[in-house]
């Protein structure tokens, strides 16, 4: 894991400039995506030795974003990778309930059914699969096509290729369910401080991206509808 160093505190204009801070946004989305995947041994070590927390702080400081630590801990890692993965499964995949799924289709009214491989299938997943196919990107079998980790990597890819308008539309159309996810993560039964923090950080960072790109924030009724829809789908 890299440890980029920020030489100066950004001015507000610099922090708001997508062009000036493009590489930082790309690195931040990529880092958050790793935090929202099943942790492997290397990632477990990165969290244990504070590498993840240091890198996250460097990126957010450079972008002028403040991330709350009230609902989690970016330095928390249990003794073993297996225990770390159990915390992930408990919070995001329903090992204990209630839980907070990371799959967009759960939050949408057009959620349809389960695939034979156990992953949710809905128009959001279909759209993401089409997007990946167009650019020739393969995705891990372990994750639904509309899993948040993959979607953050896709956002980073759009920025990397300077597809700024497509990036803004993607945030507007595909990441408006994050406030509902945050509420579910807060209410979830799992004891998973690190992964709960990753949800908080992702939601606050995407909220900042929406504001800086003049994208409307989901209103309370929209958030409430997505929250209740998800609660119905994961019973």
Buried (B, 14 or more C-beta within 10 A) or exposed (E): BEEEEEEEEBEEEBBBBBEEBBEBBBBBBBBBBBBBBBBEEEBBBBBBEEBBBBBBBBBBBBBBBEBEBEEBBBBBBBEEBEEBBBBBBBBBBBBBEBBBBBBBBBBBEEBEEEEEEEBBBBBBBBBBBEBBEEEEEEBEEEBBBBBBBBBBBBBBBBBBEEBBEBBBBBBBEBBBBBBBBBBBBBEBEBEBBBBBBBBBBBBBBBBBBBEBBEBEEBEEEBBBBBBEBBBEBBE
